[in-house]
Amino acid sequence: MSNPSIPNSSVNLLIRMERQALSANPWATHQWVVSALLPEHAPADLDEDARVFGPFEVRLYHDEAEGYFFNTSSGDPRAFVMWRLGDGGLEGEPDVRFVTLSYNEAARLMDAQERVDTLPLPDPLRTWLEAYVAEHYKPEPKKRRVKASFLAPGERNKL
């Protein structure tokens, strides 16, 4: 790609999650929050309330170019992190499953009732994604539709 710091159409990332105490909740003592998007070889400065997951390969696909376009054109590009709580219900450990940069792919995950949190894209990832979109996203051309009133009655059902 055009960004020399991230030359391929994929990158490996780590996800940091932190446990936050809940004081006013009668059902849970804490909640897990996705807190950081890190490069693959970032040093792990962990305490007992933090976990790092990954590395996750984030690969860009041509058929998701529209989703990347929607993400970059939003004004606040995000990474979408799909995760679940492990055994133990509300007190369970988090389990990060998937990371994507496609708005459409994140929407499909949320439609399937998956938990998806977001993180702001760091500048090198944002530049890389914008370059990919500029090169690969081609909007569908708008098709002009013929008004049915100008067609013969037998032709109107073919639209």
CORNORVEN-V356943 format. One record per residue. N is the residue number from 1. RES is the residue in three letters. OMEGA is omega in degrees with one decimal (* if undefined). D_LAST is the distance of its C-alpha to the last C-alpha in Angstrom with 2 decimals. Layout:
# CORNORVEN-V356943
[[N/RES/OMEGA/D_LAST] [N/RES/OMEGA/D_LAST]]
This chain:
# CORNORVEN-V356943
[[1/MET/-175.2/42.11] [2/SER/177.9/43.54] [3/ASN/-176.0/45.66] [4/PRO/-179.5/48.82] [5/SER/176.8/49.71] [6/ILE/-169.2/46.56] [7/PRO/-173.7/45.84] [8/ASN/176.2/43.42] [9/SER/172.8/39.94] [10/SER/179.7/41.69] [11/VAL/177.3/44.57] [12/ASN/-177.2/46.72] [13/LEU/173.2/47.33] [14/LEU/176.7/49.50] [15/ILE/176.4/48.72] [16/ARG/175.9/51.56] [17/MET/-179.9/51.55] [18/GLU/176.5/54.25] [19/ARG/178.8/55.53] [20/GLN/179.9/56.03] [21/ALA/175.3/58.36] [22/LEU/-177.3/57.14] [23/SER/-173.8/59.85] [24/ALA/-178.0/58.21] [25/ASN/-178.5/56.17] [26/PRO/-174.9/57.83] [27/TRP/-177.3/55.62] [28/ALA/179.3/55.71] [29/THR/-178.0/58.36] [30/HIS/172.4/56.07] [31/GLN/177.4/52.54] [32/TRP/-178.2/51.23] [33/VAL/173.7/49.56] [34/VAL/-170.6/47.90] [35/SER/-176.8/50.17] [36/ALA/173.6/49.91] [37/LEU/-172.1/48.00] [38/LEU/172.3/50.63] [39/PRO/-174.1/50.95] [40/GLU/-174.4/51.71] [41/HIS/178.9/55.44] [42/ALA/176.9/56.12] [43/PRO/-178.6/59.41] [44/ALA/176.2/59.07] [45/ASP/-172.2/61.09] [46/LEU/168.4/60.68] [47/ASP/-175.9/62.53] [48/GLU/-179.8/62.37] [49/ASP/-179.7/59.39] [50/ALA/176.4/57.13] [51/ARG/174.1/55.27] [52/VAL/-178.6/53.61] [53/PHE/175.9/50.84] [54/GLY/12.6/49.52] [55/PRO/175.5/49.18] [56/PHE/176.6/45.39] [57/GLU/174.8/43.51] [58/VAL/-177.3/40.73] [59/ARG/178.1/38.56] [60/LEU/-177.7/35.67] [61/TYR/-179.3/32.58] [62/HIS/-176.2/29.90] [63/ASP/175.2/27.06] [64/GLU/-176.2/28.61] [65/ALA/178.7/28.87] [66/GLU/177.7/26.44] [67/GLY/176.0/28.72] [68/TYR/177.5/31.74] [69/PHE/178.8/30.24] [70/PHE/179.7/29.70] [71/ASN/-176.8/33.28] [72/THR/-178.0/34.91] [73/SER/-178.8/33.13] [74/SER/-176.3/34.24] [75/GLY/179.2/37.66] [76/ASP/-176.7/39.41] [77/PRO/-174.6/38.37] [78/ARG/165.6/39.31] [79/ALA/-177.9/40.04] [80/PHE/-174.3/38.67] [81/VAL/177.1/41.19] [82/MET/-179.1/40.36] [83/TRP/179.2/43.54] [84/ARG/170.3/44.93] [85/LEU/178.6/48.28] [86/GLY/178.2/50.32] [87/ASP/178.8/52.59] [88/GLY/178.0/54.41] [89/GLY/-178.3/51.63] [90/LEU/-179.4/52.05] [91/GLU/-176.7/55.24] [92/GLY/177.3/53.70] [93/GLU/177.9/53.48] [94/PRO/178.3/50.22] [95/ASP/179.5/48.31] [96/VAL/-175.7/45.96] [97/ARG/-166.2/43.28] [98/PHE/174.7/40.82] [99/VAL/178.5/40.41] [100/THR/175.3/37.25] [101/LEU/-177.6/36.32] [102/SER/175.9/32.56] [103/TYR/-178.1/31.32] [104/ASN/-179.4/28.29] [105/GLU/176.9/30.65] [106/ALA/178.5/33.00] [107/ALA/177.4/30.27] [108/ARG/177.6/29.39] [109/LEU/179.1/33.13] [110/MET/175.4/33.51] [111/ASP/178.8/30.57] [112/ALA/176.8/32.65] [113/GLN/175.4/35.61] [114/GLU/176.6/37.57] [115/ARG/-179.8/40.04] [116/VAL/175.2/39.07] [117/ASP/-177.8/41.45] [118/THR/173.8/41.22] [119/LEU/176.4/43.73] [120/PRO/178.3/43.66] [121/LEU/172.9/43.20] [122/PRO/-175.7/46.44] [123/ASP/179.8/46.31] [124/PRO/177.6/46.49] [125/LEU/179.8/43.49] [126/ARG/178.9/41.54] [127/THR/179.1/42.30] [128/TRP/-179.3/41.35] [129/LEU/178.4/37.99] [130/GLU/178.1/37.23] [131/ALA/178.6/38.13] [132/TYR/179.4/35.84] [133/VAL/-179.7/32.90] [134/ALA/-178.0/33.72] [135/GLU/-168.9/33.79] [136/HIS/-177.0/30.89] [137/TYR/175.9/28.25] [138/LYS/-178.6/25.46] [139/PRO/177.0/22.81] [140/GLU/177.2/19.16] [141/PRO/178.1/18.11] [142/LYS/-179.8/15.88] [143/LYS/178.3/12.60] [144/ARG/-177.8/12.07] [145/ARG/178.0/8.90] [146/VAL/179.1/8.79] [147/LYS/-176.2/9.61] [148/ALA/-177.9/8.07] [149/SER/179.6/11.78] [150/PHE/179.7/12.28] [151/LEU/174.6/10.12] [152/ALA/-177.6/11.84] [153/PRO/178.7/11.43] [154/GLY/-179.0/10.61] [155/GLU/-174.6/7.68] [156/ARG/-177.8/6.01] [157/ASN/-178.1/5.56] [158/LYS/-179.1/3.82] [159/LEU/*/0.00]]
